[in-house]
Amino acid sequence: GADIYRDWFLAQRDVVKSPEWLKNSTGWFLAILKQQNDEVIVPYDEIGGMLADAAIERGLDILGLFGRGIGGHDRFYPDYSSDPKLGGEEAFKKGIAEAKARGKRVILYTNGQLLDQNETPQFWPDTGSVITVRMQHGAMKTSKFHKYHDAPARHFGLACHSCDTWREIMLRLAKDANDLGADGILYDQLAVFSPAYCYNPNHGHRVPAIVYGADRLDNMDYVQREMSKINPEF
């Protein structure tokens, strides 16, 4: 049965050709550098030190860096600017380079759908609210994460994957990761969210459109193709 399904699946579309280092990976060592409540756990200068040591000790060849941006984990998305509290951009680049010099690959966490409604005074009203999925009665499709008593809950809009603006933002984030020296990017949550209807008339798709379906895969293919032109090993 699995063989029949595989033959059918492979006949439907081309599968992205992953680089050998990814296909042959021994596993990921995941680390949250900064949390949602602004708590610093691992500064950038320990990426090539403590984190690389821990990965080597466990026989893992990839470092997955979560909470790596200015907002920490699950805050400020899609702003992943390097955080001065963690050491700043140059320290981030240096930490990644040091880990790679020790034989580690580095993949940066990015959320594939969440748009923070709080503390993003320009992005949310100008862009985030515009590219969020809207339901039939006009309300935005949203999500909430509240992890700490000493920090407020974070409220997010869910980006529409049939909106070109969001697709280009995801590509820009991949380019940013490559510029930092990372080997790859992870778009979280895309595999677990069910297809939905979007009634937003400003996205360039028909109304309504089924989103979080084939559009997710199309966007990932698009990002992969564009990034392979810049760095085939990314």
Secondary structure, DSSP 4 states (H G I P E B T S, - for coil): -HHHHHHHHHHHSPPP---HHHHT---EEEEESB-TTS-B-S-GGGIIIIIHHHHHHHT--EEEEES-STT-TTSSTT--PPPGGGT-HHHHHHHHHHHHHTT-EEEEEEESSEEE-SS-TTHIIIIIHHHB-B-TTSPBPEEEE---TTSPPEEEEEBPTT-HHHHHHHHHHHHHHHHTT-SEEEEETTTTSPPEEE--TTSSS-SSEEESSHHHHHHHHHHHHHHHHH-TT-
